[in-house]
Amino acid sequence: MAVVGWVCVRRVRSAALSASVQPSSLSRAPQEWSPDSWRSRATHDGHPGRLAVAPYTDPDAVVRVEKRLAAMPPLVTSWEIENLKGLIAEAQEGRRFLLWGGDCAETFADCTPEVITSKLKILLQMSLVLVYAGKRPVIRVGRVAGQYAKPRSSAAETRAGPDGAPLSLPSYFGDIVNGAAFEPDARRPDPERMVQAHQHAAMTLNFVRSLLDAGFADIHHPEYWDLGFLRQAGLHDELRQEYQRLTERVTDGLRFMDAMGSGPAHRLAQSVGFFTSHEALNLHYEAAHTRTVPRRAGYYNLSTHLPWLGWRTREAGGPHAEYLRGVRNPVGLKVGAEARIDELLRLIDAINPSNEAGRLVLIARLGAKNVRRALPGLVEVVRRAGRRVLWVCDPMHGNTVTTSAGLKTRSFEDIRAELSEQWQVHRELGSGLGGVHVELTGQDVTECLGGARGLREGDLAANYDTACDPRLNYEQSLELAFVLARLMQGGA
């Protein structure tokens, strides 16, 4: 049976360059590209641990779905994408800060008003804290309306079947590919799910835009963003009171702005921009959404504003980098502690060969214990090479551990430590951390240890609800915003 869609990452074996790396030529013409040029690089060598995209078993069905998706209305516009690119360019100059957050893996079942609203609320609350502390505008990007695919290290998963005998089924690659239930029908990769993903993304975006258009994000009224815990007494009283004091100060400032008239600052306060992002993992879905638009040159991925290249799919000559180098969207690039300098520069030049401002965001996911070892050399060489990038901290992925009960979790203290370490390293180097990328939810989940409530390993089972990796709950997310706010203000 034919198999399409298997994508791998081969280990880069070349040694790291020294700190004396010189900038390569940025004027060379890019190699020929099309939305389908990635397909010639989509191979699988059978090596366990490098599988990144699920195998579809019916290539004709995949083609039919791709054609349907290509004929559907786009989810975002080129104008929005170019606007975001301009804002990221300003962040690269230190004039804005990027707040990027949302689910590790969205599910179709979570496409509900309550889930979407609570996620938007916590991002707005966090941004209010950061705007006040950093005294600069915040770019808000959600991992929403498309984060339906997840990489897996193995194509199959084995568990005990109904009769107790071992049963192997395809791994769960996210709702865009198959279902999470460990059943043969659910785990069968189904191309039709790409159409469902488009539909759920459209519904999510429609609801978010409706909320924003109705004034939900007007920071004159932060009470609209109130999550239930802000009205509750208990272990998080101190956090609640700190947030309420801040909103009172912001509200007082806005009243003064209102009295002064309708200048730029006043207009900024009335509306909040919001952008979407997801990992560009299922390239059949991404390519089907890649189009030209009138009066603009080049191709845009119109399924999202900000696609990113994951750590597992980072090979400079691989299909994912090949795809992303040709779209006009800004692109995120995950950078792990094992990143080699030569590898990183090759990726930067592959994706942004013209060194365009606002085009590339580097998302460092290092692990708290690795920051001092790994980050300074990477930052220094990228800067010395003259590459225009925005450095963003992902304090989540490098700090994942497994409990004795087999649950993946993360410690809030490790997350706090990595954010603080990355902030201090950039400050010492005169670089400046330009953003934070966090997996979070507006729900009262118990997936990460610690935080204001002091969650322990035994508490995780109370509401462990993630489809993939552990997320900060609303309380931990707001607490992390205050941690960052204190760093912005020069505190510990």
C-alpha beads as a LAMMPS data file, in Angstrom:
LAMMPS data file: protein, C-alpha beads

492 atoms
491 bonds

1 atom types
1 bond types

-500.0 500.0 xlo xhi
-500.0 500.0 ylo yhi
-500.0 500.0 zlo zhi

Masses

1 110.0

Atoms # bond

1 1 1 0.000 0.000 0.000
2 1 1 1.391 3.399 -0.931
3 1 1 2.409 5.743 1.853
4 1 1 2.665 9.527 1.580
5 1 1 3.469 12.163 4.143
6 1 1 6.321 10.482 6.047
7 1 1 8.846 13.128 6.891
8 1 1 12.094 12.754 8.772
9 1 1 14.870 14.782 10.256
10 1 1 18.428 13.522 9.763
11 1 1 21.011 14.407 12.363
12 1 1 23.319 17.218 11.384
13 1 1 26.829 15.940 12.041
14 1 1 28.948 18.923 11.152
15 1 1 30.850 20.580 13.978
16 1 1 29.885 23.956 15.391
17 1 1 31.566 26.969 13.925
18 1 1 33.766 29.105 16.102
19 1 1 32.670 32.482 17.401
20 1 1 34.541 34.096 14.531
21 1 1 31.943 33.065 11.938
22 1 1 31.639 35.737 9.283
23 1 1 28.382 36.721 7.562
24 1 1 27.734 34.825 4.356
25 1 1 26.557 36.611 1.257
26 1 1 22.926 37.653 1.520
27 1 1 22.638 38.750 -2.086
28 1 1 22.618 35.330 -3.716
29 1 1 19.458 34.451 -5.643
30 1 1 17.240 31.930 -3.840
31 1 1 16.858 28.516 -5.418
32 1 1 13.700 27.847 -7.398
33 1 1 10.725 27.311 -5.110
34 1 1 7.065 26.397 -5.393
35 1 1 4.420 25.436 -2.814
36 1 1 5.083 21.810 -3.826
37 1 1 8.894 21.779 -3.933
38 1 1 8.989 20.293 -0.420
39 1 1 7.535 17.033 -1.758
40 1 1 10.807 15.948 -3.382
41 1 1 12.447 16.101 0.054
42 1 1 9.713 14.272 1.993
43 1 1 11.395 10.930 2.649
44 1 1 11.593 8.540 5.562
45 1 1 14.671 6.439 6.250
46 1 1 13.073 4.173 8.864
47 1 1 15.091 5.599 11.750
48 1 1 13.058 5.603 14.976
49 1 1 12.858 8.983 16.678
50 1 1 12.870 11.023 13.477
51 1 1 9.330 10.550 12.254
52 1 1 7.558 13.898 12.172
53 1 1 4.386 13.476 10.109
54 1 1 1.886 10.636 10.084
55 1 1 1.706 8.243 7.115
56 1 1 -1.422 8.533 5.005
57 1 1 -2.150 5.288 3.185
58 1 1 -4.317 6.638 0.359
59 1 1 -2.384 9.198 -1.734
60 1 1 -5.333 9.777 -4.081
61 1 1 -7.534 10.771 -1.128
62 1 1 -4.850 13.195 0.054
63 1 1 -4.747 14.844 -3.377
64 1 1 -8.534 15.197 -3.444
65 1 1 -8.532 16.852 -0.018
66 1 1 -5.705 19.201 -0.980
67 1 1 -7.711 20.380 -4.008
68 1 1 -10.785 21.008 -1.843
69 1 1 -8.753 22.997 0.676
70 1 1 -7.135 25.063 -2.070
71 1 1 -10.615 26.109 -3.267
72 1 1 -11.858 27.166 0.195
73 1 1 -11.766 30.762 1.449
74 1 1 -8.514 31.644 3.220
75 1 1 -8.401 31.877 6.997
76 1 1 -6.232 35.016 7.211
77 1 1 -5.241 37.806 4.831
78 1 1 -1.935 38.925 3.365
79 1 1 -2.560 42.382 4.842
80 1 1 -2.709 40.911 8.357
81 1 1 0.460 38.911 7.702
82 1 1 2.379 41.942 6.470
83 1 1 1.105 43.956 9.423
84 1 1 2.440 41.330 11.835
85 1 1 5.778 41.264 10.015
86 1 1 6.064 45.009 10.513
87 1 1 5.294 44.694 14.224
88 1 1 7.921 41.951 14.621
89 1 1 10.433 44.208 12.867
90 1 1 9.711 46.842 15.525
91 1 1 10.146 44.208 18.243
92 1 1 13.550 43.366 16.748
93 1 1 14.465 46.984 17.438
94 1 1 13.239 46.735 21.050
95 1 1 10.110 48.808 20.477
96 1 1 7.580 46.007 21.057
97 1 1 7.361 42.728 22.983
98 1 1 5.902 39.456 21.679
99 1 1 3.526 37.438 23.864
100 1 1 2.862 34.054 22.244
101 1 1 0.713 31.436 23.954
102 1 1 -1.898 28.742 23.726
103 1 1 -2.463 25.023 23.610
104 1 1 0.201 22.453 22.909
105 1 1 -2.356 20.685 20.712
106 1 1 -5.793 22.065 19.935
107 1 1 -8.636 19.588 19.638
108 1 1 -11.809 19.832 17.625
109 1 1 -13.807 19.235 20.807
110 1 1 -12.345 22.398 22.358
111 1 1 -13.827 24.600 19.644
112 1 1 -16.370 26.037 22.100
113 1 1 -17.119 29.618 23.208
114 1 1 -16.010 28.915 26.775
115 1 1 -12.619 27.452 25.861
116 1 1 -11.825 30.072 23.221
117 1 1 -12.912 32.979 25.432
118 1 1 -10.931 31.799 28.451
119 1 1 -7.801 31.404 26.329
120 1 1 -8.205 34.900 24.904
121 1 1 -8.860 36.319 28.380
122 1 1 -5.664 34.981 29.934
123 1 1 -3.561 36.246 27.016
124 1 1 -5.151 39.687 27.356
125 1 1 -4.563 39.692 31.113
126 1 1 -0.928 38.713 30.669
127 1 1 -0.454 41.374 28.001
128 1 1 -1.899 44.055 30.270
129 1 1 0.685 43.172 32.923
130 1 1 3.504 43.286 30.350
131 1 1 2.383 46.545 28.745
132 1 1 2.341 48.217 32.153
133 1 1 5.700 46.807 33.238
134 1 1 7.566 47.098 29.948
135 1 1 6.138 50.471 28.876
136 1 1 5.925 49.253 25.280
137 1 1 3.200 47.707 23.112
138 1 1 2.731 43.946 23.186
139 1 1 2.162 41.797 20.093
140 1 1 -0.361 39.093 20.971
141 1 1 -0.083 35.793 19.116
142 1 1 -2.178 32.758 19.983
143 1 1 -1.428 29.124 19.300
144 1 1 -5.008 28.883 18.070
145 1 1 -7.083 28.164 14.968
146 1 1 -4.722 25.598 13.491
147 1 1 -2.522 23.947 16.138
148 1 1 -4.062 20.559 15.378
149 1 1 -0.935 18.590 14.379
150 1 1 1.714 17.115 16.672
151 1 1 5.007 15.383 15.819
152 1 1 5.680 11.907 17.108
153 1 1 8.905 9.987 17.471
154 1 1 7.287 6.722 16.415
155 1 1 4.714 5.885 13.768
156 1 1 3.027 3.324 16.027
157 1 1 2.036 2.936 19.654
158 1 1 1.644 -0.399 21.436
159 1 1 -0.669 -1.043 24.372
160 1 1 -2.600 -3.970 25.789
161 1 1 -5.608 -4.742 23.603
162 1 1 -9.106 -5.797 24.726
163 1 1 -7.928 -9.378 25.114
164 1 1 -4.815 -8.380 27.027
165 1 1 -2.485 -9.112 24.123
166 1 1 -0.218 -6.310 22.806
167 1 1 -1.963 -4.144 20.219
168 1 1 -0.078 -1.751 17.911
169 1 1 -1.905 1.164 16.302
170 1 1 -0.770 4.360 14.562
171 1 1 0.392 7.032 16.990
172 1 1 -1.860 10.010 17.638
173 1 1 -0.615 12.833 15.412
174 1 1 -3.230 15.397 16.409
175 1 1 -6.847 15.841 15.396
176 1 1 -5.856 16.977 11.906
177 1 1 -4.604 13.422 11.236
178 1 1 -6.403 10.941 13.504
179 1 1 -8.232 10.540 16.806
180 1 1 -6.748 10.214 20.290
181 1 1 -8.829 7.174 21.327
182 1 1 -6.760 3.981 21.226
183 1 1 -9.063 2.249 18.769
184 1 1 -8.354 1.091 15.196
185 1 1 -10.969 3.356 13.580
186 1 1 -9.919 6.419 15.561
187 1 1 -6.191 5.983 14.967
188 1 1 -6.494 5.482 11.202
189 1 1 -4.950 8.543 9.494
190 1 1 -7.807 10.227 7.625
191 1 1 -7.140 13.019 5.078
192 1 1 -10.716 14.290 5.530
193 1 1 -9.656 15.556 8.938
194 1 1 -7.704 18.309 7.187
195 1 1 -11.022 19.708 5.955
196 1 1 -12.418 19.480 9.484
197 1 1 -9.332 21.301 10.763
198 1 1 -9.959 24.150 8.313
199 1 1 -13.602 24.348 9.384
200 1 1 -12.788 24.396 13.116
201 1 1 -10.062 26.983 12.563
202 1 1 -12.533 29.161 10.652
203 1 1 -15.099 28.923 13.462
204 1 1 -12.456 29.774 16.061
205 1 1 -11.213 32.776 14.091
206 1 1 -14.736 33.994 13.443
207 1 1 -15.528 33.964 17.162
208 1 1 -12.253 35.648 18.146
209 1 1 -12.720 38.385 15.564
210 1 1 -16.305 38.918 16.679
211 1 1 -15.165 39.365 20.276
212 1 1 -12.460 41.826 19.300
213 1 1 -14.752 43.804 16.994
214 1 1 -17.295 44.079 19.809
215 1 1 -14.731 45.715 22.102
216 1 1 -13.887 42.665 24.200
217 1 1 -10.193 43.628 24.074
218 1 1 -10.697 47.299 24.986
219 1 1 -8.260 47.784 27.859
220 1 1 -10.537 50.434 29.322
221 1 1 -12.513 47.416 30.550
222 1 1 -10.135 44.726 31.834
223 1 1 -13.024 43.444 33.952
224 1 1 -14.307 41.803 30.747
225 1 1 -11.307 39.504 30.934
226 1 1 -12.020 38.375 34.495
227 1 1 -11.502 34.666 35.026
228 1 1 -13.338 33.067 37.922
229 1 1 -10.372 32.810 40.269
230 1 1 -10.022 36.603 40.491
231 1 1 -13.241 36.669 42.501
232 1 1 -12.304 33.794 44.777
233 1 1 -10.596 33.927 48.132
234 1 1 -7.980 31.356 48.964
235 1 1 -4.416 30.419 48.239
236 1 1 -4.089 32.882 45.357
237 1 1 -5.278 36.036 47.181
238 1 1 -1.899 37.728 46.757
239 1 1 -1.866 37.142 42.991
240 1 1 -5.474 38.328 42.656
241 1 1 -4.785 41.497 44.637
242 1 1 -1.633 42.258 42.645
243 1 1 -3.557 42.008 39.380
244 1 1 -6.413 44.148 40.692
245 1 1 -4.009 46.861 41.852
246 1 1 -2.415 46.902 38.428
247 1 1 -5.733 47.184 36.582
248 1 1 -6.722 50.080 38.822
249 1 1 -3.493 51.921 37.969
250 1 1 -3.979 51.241 34.258
251 1 1 -7.600 52.401 34.392
252 1 1 -6.580 55.635 36.118
253 1 1 -3.997 56.243 33.407
254 1 1 -6.543 55.629 30.664
255 1 1 -8.956 58.124 32.220
256 1 1 -6.198 60.711 31.996
257 1 1 -5.589 59.789 28.339
258 1 1 -9.322 60.106 27.640
259 1 1 -9.314 63.582 29.148
260 1 1 -6.379 64.577 26.919
261 1 1 -8.185 63.669 23.700
262 1 1 -7.898 61.114 20.918
263 1 1 -4.183 60.918 20.188
264 1 1 -2.255 57.822 19.087
265 1 1 -1.893 56.461 22.621
266 1 1 -5.634 56.779 23.165
267 1 1 -6.421 54.866 19.973
268 1 1 -3.886 52.181 20.915
269 1 1 -5.635 51.659 24.227
270 1 1 -9.026 51.096 22.647
271 1 1 -8.152 48.130 20.478
272 1 1 -5.883 45.131 20.714
273 1 1 -4.432 43.256 17.756
274 1 1 -4.434 39.482 17.850
275 1 1 -2.695 37.050 15.532
276 1 1 -2.735 33.278 15.096
277 1 1 0.025 30.708 14.783
278 1 1 0.614 26.988 14.501
279 1 1 3.450 24.623 13.734
280 1 1 3.799 24.054 9.987
281 1 1 3.921 20.300 10.430
282 1 1 1.348 18.750 8.095
283 1 1 2.695 20.071 4.822
284 1 1 -0.237 18.739 2.787
285 1 1 -2.466 21.144 4.758
286 1 1 0.006 24.033 4.625
287 1 1 0.686 23.755 0.891
288 1 1 -3.029 23.681 0.113
289 1 1 -3.394 27.052 1.876
290 1 1 -0.440 28.641 0.081
291 1 1 -1.510 31.162 -2.537
292 1 1 -0.641 34.318 -4.401
293 1 1 -2.765 37.412 -3.828
294 1 1 -3.537 40.449 -6.011
295 1 1 -1.097 43.364 -5.893
296 1 1 1.488 41.505 -3.790
297 1 1 4.516 39.514 -4.880
298 1 1 5.197 35.982 -3.697
299 1 1 3.215 33.292 -1.890
300 1 1 1.446 33.510 1.469
301 1 1 0.366 30.721 3.793
302 1 1 -3.192 31.896 4.400
303 1 1 -3.984 29.326 7.093
304 1 1 -2.170 31.348 9.784
305 1 1 -0.261 34.545 10.370
306 1 1 2.849 33.026 11.940
307 1 1 3.812 29.412 11.131
308 1 1 6.800 27.920 12.899
309 1 1 9.398 25.244 12.258
310 1 1 9.620 22.707 15.079
311 1 1 12.802 21.403 16.672
312 1 1 12.250 17.889 15.298
313 1 1 11.769 19.095 11.712
314 1 1 14.546 21.659 11.634
315 1 1 16.885 20.191 8.998
316 1 1 17.967 22.975 6.646
317 1 1 17.637 20.690 3.624
318 1 1 14.462 19.024 4.840
319 1 1 10.912 19.431 3.546
320 1 1 9.659 21.735 6.309
321 1 1 12.463 24.272 5.915
322 1 1 12.094 23.977 2.148
323 1 1 8.413 24.836 2.418
324 1 1 8.808 27.724 4.867
325 1 1 11.607 29.443 2.979
326 1 1 9.202 30.289 0.158
327 1 1 6.248 31.838 1.994
328 1 1 6.001 35.544 2.767
329 1 1 4.777 35.027 6.339
330 1 1 6.997 35.733 9.300
331 1 1 8.361 32.379 10.495
332 1 1 9.241 31.034 13.930
333 1 1 12.176 28.662 14.376
334 1 1 12.565 26.537 17.491
335 1 1 16.146 26.382 18.824
336 1 1 17.134 23.613 21.255
337 1 1 20.074 23.309 23.626
338 1 1 21.776 20.918 21.198
339 1 1 21.651 23.428 18.331
340 1 1 24.958 23.832 16.519
341 1 1 25.984 27.245 15.358
342 1 1 26.574 26.199 11.763
343 1 1 23.221 24.412 11.691
344 1 1 21.410 27.475 13.016
345 1 1 23.034 29.839 10.519
346 1 1 22.169 27.503 7.645
347 1 1 18.534 27.490 8.750
348 1 1 18.447 31.260 9.134
349 1 1 19.884 31.750 5.657
350 1 1 17.606 29.091 4.152
351 1 1 14.444 30.661 5.541
352 1 1 15.440 34.321 5.333
353 1 1 18.112 34.581 2.612
354 1 1 17.522 38.307 2.066
355 1 1 17.819 39.070 5.816
356 1 1 14.398 40.744 5.767
357 1 1 13.375 42.587 8.924
358 1 1 10.439 41.045 10.785
359 1 1 10.766 37.763 8.938
360 1 1 12.365 35.438 11.506
361 1 1 11.667 34.695 15.174
362 1 1 14.097 32.400 17.033
363 1 1 12.345 30.527 19.846
364 1 1 14.917 29.248 22.353
365 1 1 13.670 26.145 24.231
366 1 1 16.762 25.135 26.137
367 1 1 15.901 23.860 29.621
368 1 1 16.732 25.898 32.719
369 1 1 20.007 24.080 33.386
370 1 1 21.260 24.610 29.810
371 1 1 20.698 28.339 29.309
372 1 1 24.101 29.567 30.489
373 1 1 25.883 26.891 28.468
374 1 1 23.987 27.184 25.204
375 1 1 22.439 30.630 24.766
376 1 1 25.354 33.108 24.909
377 1 1 27.273 31.536 22.015
378 1 1 24.184 31.321 19.818
379 1 1 23.182 34.925 20.461
380 1 1 26.690 36.259 19.897
381 1 1 27.284 34.410 16.625
382 1 1 23.891 35.340 15.168
383 1 1 24.497 38.970 16.061
384 1 1 28.068 38.968 14.741
385 1 1 26.812 37.442 11.489
386 1 1 24.430 40.373 11.105
387 1 1 21.234 38.308 10.981
388 1 1 17.978 40.113 11.786
389 1 1 16.073 37.957 14.257
390 1 1 13.799 38.316 17.262
391 1 1 14.869 36.168 20.208
392 1 1 11.955 34.661 22.128
393 1 1 12.060 32.419 25.207
394 1 1 10.098 29.155 25.285
395 1 1 10.573 28.080 28.926
396 1 1 8.279 25.063 28.554
397 1 1 9.666 22.429 26.193
398 1 1 13.146 22.094 27.658
399 1 1 11.737 21.457 31.135
400 1 1 9.411 18.506 30.552
401 1 1 9.721 15.531 32.915
402 1 1 7.731 12.352 33.548
403 1 1 6.264 11.544 36.958
404 1 1 6.405 8.171 38.658
405 1 1 2.817 7.652 37.473
406 1 1 3.864 8.179 33.849
407 1 1 2.402 11.684 33.387
408 1 1 4.377 14.328 31.532
409 1 1 4.652 17.505 33.580
410 1 1 6.686 20.660 34.056
411 1 1 7.745 22.476 37.186
412 1 1 6.742 26.113 37.453
413 1 1 10.039 26.773 39.209
414 1 1 11.979 25.392 36.225
415 1 1 9.861 27.487 33.867
416 1 1 10.475 30.590 35.972
417 1 1 14.191 29.806 36.162
418 1 1 14.602 29.434 32.403
419 1 1 12.729 32.661 31.686
420 1 1 14.839 34.532 34.240
421 1 1 18.105 33.042 32.955
422 1 1 17.344 33.847 29.331
423 1 1 16.347 37.388 30.267
424 1 1 19.590 37.905 32.204
425 1 1 21.795 36.436 29.456
426 1 1 20.318 38.778 26.854
427 1 1 20.694 41.692 29.242
428 1 1 24.336 40.861 29.907
429 1 1 25.041 40.581 26.185
430 1 1 23.241 43.820 25.380
431 1 1 20.860 41.854 23.184
432 1 1 17.420 42.000 24.758
433 1 1 14.848 39.240 24.985
434 1 1 12.047 40.146 22.603
435 1 1 9.245 37.796 23.634
436 1 1 7.973 34.729 25.435
437 1 1 6.322 31.602 23.990
438 1 1 4.225 29.627 26.498
439 1 1 1.908 26.633 26.381
440 1 1 -1.081 27.650 28.475
441 1 1 -4.821 27.435 28.864
442 1 1 -7.479 29.603 30.439
443 1 1 -8.910 26.509 32.112
444 1 1 -8.347 25.299 35.687
445 1 1 -6.181 22.341 34.700
446 1 1 -3.611 20.584 36.896
447 1 1 -0.808 19.726 34.497
448 1 1 2.237 21.676 35.718
449 1 1 3.709 21.463 39.204
450 1 1 4.088 24.399 41.581
451 1 1 2.848 27.931 41.140
452 1 1 0.821 29.988 43.596
453 1 1 -1.356 27.023 44.494
454 1 1 1.657 24.768 45.062
455 1 1 0.469 21.874 42.900
456 1 1 2.227 18.619 43.715
457 1 1 2.581 15.370 41.829
458 1 1 -0.431 13.882 43.579
459 1 1 -2.592 16.828 42.464
460 1 1 -2.036 16.348 38.749
461 1 1 -4.714 13.698 38.308
462 1 1 -7.429 16.120 39.496
463 1 1 -7.777 17.751 36.057
464 1 1 -5.038 16.527 33.727
465 1 1 -6.697 17.294 30.412
466 1 1 -4.019 17.989 27.793
467 1 1 -4.077 16.316 24.382
468 1 1 -0.282 16.278 24.363
469 1 1 2.066 18.313 26.599
470 1 1 1.357 19.892 30.015
471 1 1 0.156 23.504 30.014
472 1 1 0.180 26.277 32.575
473 1 1 -3.283 26.898 33.975
474 1 1 -4.770 30.406 34.155
475 1 1 -3.320 31.087 37.598
476 1 1 0.195 29.915 36.719
477 1 1 0.075 31.855 33.439
478 1 1 -0.752 35.126 35.163
479 1 1 1.884 34.440 37.803
480 1 1 4.471 33.960 35.043
481 1 1 3.431 37.306 33.556
482 1 1 4.231 38.969 36.880
483 1 1 7.587 37.179 36.989
484 1 1 8.377 38.654 33.582
485 1 1 7.038 42.049 34.627
486 1 1 9.479 42.166 37.538
487 1 1 12.322 41.282 35.180
488 1 1 11.257 44.113 32.869
489 1 1 11.301 46.501 35.803
490 1 1 14.786 45.402 36.845
491 1 1 13.813 43.098 39.699
492 1 1 14.985 39.565 40.434

Bonds

1 1 1 2
2 1 2 3
3 1 3 4
4 1 4 5
5 1 5 6
6 1 6 7
7 1 7 8
8 1 8 9
9 1 9 10
10 1 10 11
11 1 11 12
12 1 12 13
13 1 13 14
14 1 14 15
15 1 15 16
16 1 16 17
17 1 17 18
18 1 18 19
19 1 19 20
20 1 20 21
21 1 21 22
22 1 22 23
23 1 23 24
24 1 24 25
25 1 25 26
26 1 26 27
27 1 27 28
28 1 28 29
29 1 29 30
30 1 30 31
31 1 31 32
32 1 32 33
33 1 33 34
34 1 34 35
35 1 35 36
36 1 36 37
37 1 37 38
38 1 38 39
39 1 39 40
40 1 40 41
41 1 41 42
42 1 42 43
43 1 43 44
44 1 44 45
45 1 45 46
46 1 46 47
47 1 47 48
48 1 48 49
49 1 49 50
50 1 50 51
51 1 51 52
52 1 52 53
53 1 53 54
54 1 54 55
55 1 55 56
56 1 56 57
57 1 57 58
58 1 58 59
59 1 59 60
60 1 60 61
61 1 61 62
62 1 62 63
63 1 63 64
64 1 64 65
65 1 65 66
66 1 66 67
67 1 67 68
68 1 68 69
69 1 69 70
70 1 70 71
71 1 71 72
72 1 72 73
73 1 73 74
74 1 74 75
75 1 75 76
76 1 76 77
77 1 77 78
78 1 78 79
79 1 79 80
80 1 80 81
81 1 81 82
82 1 82 83
83 1 83 84
84 1 84 85
85 1 85 86
86 1 86 87
87 1 87 88
88 1 88 89
89 1 89 90
90 1 90 91
91 1 91 92
92 1 92 93
93 1 93 94
94 1 94 95
95 1 95 96
96 1 96 97
97 1 97 98
98 1 98 99
99 1 99 100
100 1 100 101
101 1 101 102
102 1 102 103
103 1 103 104
104 1 104 105
105 1 105 106
106 1 106 107
107 1 107 108
108 1 108 109
109 1 109 110
110 1 110 111
111 1 111 112
112 1 112 113
113 1 113 114
114 1 114 115
115 1 115 116
116 1 116 117
117 1 117 118
118 1 118 119
119 1 119 120
120 1 120 121
121 1 121 122
122 1 122 123
123 1 123 124
124 1 124 125
125 1 125 126
126 1 126 127
127 1 127 128
128 1 128 129
129 1 129 130
130 1 130 131
131 1 131 132
132 1 132 133
133 1 133 134
134 1 134 135
135 1 135 136
136 1 136 137
137 1 137 138
138 1 138 139
139 1 139 140
140 1 140 141
141 1 141 142
142 1 142 143
143 1 143 144
144 1 144 145
145 1 145 146
146 1 146 147
147 1 147 148
148 1 148 149
149 1 149 150
150 1 150 151
151 1 151 152
152 1 152 153
153 1 153 154
154 1 154 155
155 1 155 156
156 1 156 157
157 1 157 158
158 1 158 159
159 1 159 160
160 1 160 161
161 1 161 162
162 1 162 163
163 1 163 164
164 1 164 165
165 1 165 166
166 1 166 167
167 1 167 168
168 1 168 169
169 1 169 170
170 1 170 171
171 1 171 172
172 1 172 173
173 1 173 174
174 1 174 175
175 1 175 176
176 1 176 177
177 1 177 178
178 1 178 179
179 1 179 180
180 1 180 181
181 1 181 182
182 1 182 183
183 1 183 184
184 1 184 185
185 1 185 186
186 1 186 187
187 1 187 188
188 1 188 189
189 1 189 190
190 1 190 191
191 1 191 192
192 1 192 193
193 1 193 194
194 1 194 195
195 1 195 196
196 1 196 197
197 1 197 198
198 1 198 199
199 1 199 200
200 1 200 201
201 1 201 202
202 1 202 203
203 1 203 204
204 1 204 205
205 1 205 206
206 1 206 207
207 1 207 208
208 1 208 209
209 1 209 210
210 1 210 211
211 1 211 212
212 1 212 213
213 1 213 214
214 1 214 215
215 1 215 216
216 1 216 217
217 1 217 218
218 1 218 219
219 1 219 220
220 1 220 221
221 1 221 222
222 1 222 223
223 1 223 224
224 1 224 225
225 1 225 226
226 1 226 227
227 1 227 228
228 1 228 229
229 1 229 230
230 1 230 231
231 1 231 232
232 1 232 233
233 1 233 234
234 1 234 235
235 1 235 236
236 1 236 237
237 1 237 238
238 1 238 239
239 1 239 240
240 1 240 241
241 1 241 242
242 1 242 243
243 1 243 244
244 1 244 245
245 1 245 246
246 1 246 247
247 1 247 248
248 1 248 249
249 1 249 250
250 1 250 251
251 1 251 252
252 1 252 253
253 1 253 254
254 1 254 255
255 1 255 256
256 1 256 257
257 1 257 258
258 1 258 259
259 1 259 260
260 1 260 261
261 1 261 262
262 1 262 263
263 1 263 264
264 1 264 265
265 1 265 266
266 1 266 267
267 1 267 268
268 1 268 269
269 1 269 270
270 1 270 271
271 1 271 272
272 1 272 273
273 1 273 274
274 1 274 275
275 1 275 276
276 1 276 277
277 1 277 278
278 1 278 279
279 1 279 280
280 1 280 281
281 1 281 282
282 1 282 283
283 1 283 284
284 1 284 285
285 1 285 286
286 1 286 287
287 1 287 288
288 1 288 289
289 1 289 290
290 1 290 291
291 1 291 292
292 1 292 293
293 1 293 294
294 1 294 295
295 1 295 296
296 1 296 297
297 1 297 298
298 1 298 299
299 1 299 300
300 1 300 301
301 1 301 302
302 1 302 303
303 1 303 304
304 1 304 305
305 1 305 306
306 1 306 307
307 1 307 308
308 1 308 309
309 1 309 310
310 1 310 311
311 1 311 312
312 1 312 313
313 1 313 314
314 1 314 315
315 1 315 316
316 1 316 317
317 1 317 318
318 1 318 319
319 1 319 320
320 1 320 321
321 1 321 322
322 1 322 323
323 1 323 324
324 1 324 325
325 1 325 326
326 1 326 327
327 1 327 328
328 1 328 329
329 1 329 330
330 1 330 331
331 1 331 332
332 1 332 333
333 1 333 334
334 1 334 335
335 1 335 336
336 1 336 337
337 1 337 338
338 1 338 339
339 1 339 340
340 1 340 341
341 1 341 342
342 1 342 343
343 1 343 344
344 1 344 345
345 1 345 346
346 1 346 347
347 1 347 348
348 1 348 349
349 1 349 350
350 1 350 351
351 1 351 352
352 1 352 353
353 1 353 354
354 1 354 355
355 1 355 356
356 1 356 357
357 1 357 358
358 1 358 359
359 1 359 360
360 1 360 361
361 1 361 362
362 1 362 363
363 1 363 364
364 1 364 365
365 1 365 366
366 1 366 367
367 1 367 368
368 1 368 369
369 1 369 370
370 1 370 371
371 1 371 372
372 1 372 373
373 1 373 374
374 1 374 375
375 1 375 376
376 1 376 377
377 1 377 378
378 1 378 379
379 1 379 380
380 1 380 381
381 1 381 382
382 1 382 383
383 1 383 384
384 1 384 385
385 1 385 386
386 1 386 387
387 1 387 388
388 1 388 389
389 1 389 390
390 1 390 391
391 1 391 392
392 1 392 393
393 1 393 394
394 1 394 395
395 1 395 396
396 1 396 397
397 1 397 398
398 1 398 399
399 1 399 400
400 1 400 401
401 1 401 402
402 1 402 403
403 1 403 404
404 1 404 405
405 1 405 406
406 1 406 407
407 1 407 408
408 1 408 409
409 1 409 410
410 1 410 411
411 1 411 412
412 1 412 413
413 1 413 414
414 1 414 415
415 1 415 416
416 1 416 417
417 1 417 418
418 1 418 419
419 1 419 420
420 1 420 421
421 1 421 422
422 1 422 423
423 1 423 424
424 1 424 425
425 1 425 426
426 1 426 427
427 1 427 428
428 1 428 429
429 1 429 430
430 1 430 431
431 1 431 432
432 1 432 433
433 1 433 434
434 1 434 435
435 1 435 436
436 1 436 437
437 1 437 438
438 1 438 439
439 1 439 440
440 1 440 441
441 1 441 442
442 1 442 443
443 1 443 444
444 1 444 445
445 1 445 446
446 1 446 447
447 1 447 448
448 1 448 449
449 1 449 450
450 1 450 451
451 1 451 452
452 1 452 453
453 1 453 454
454 1 454 455
455 1 455 456
456 1 456 457
457 1 457 458
458 1 458 459
459 1 459 460
460 1 460 461
461 1 461 462
462 1 462 463
463 1 463 464
464 1 464 465
465 1 465 466
466 1 466 467
467 1 467 468
468 1 468 469
469 1 469 470
470 1 470 471
471 1 471 472
472 1 472 473
473 1 473 474
474 1 474 475
475 1 475 476
476 1 476 477
477 1 477 478
478 1 478 479
479 1 479 480
480 1 480 481
481 1 481 482
482 1 482 483
483 1 483 484
484 1 484 485
485 1 485 486
486 1 486 487
487 1 487 488
488 1 488 489
489 1 489 490
490 1 490 491
491 1 491 492
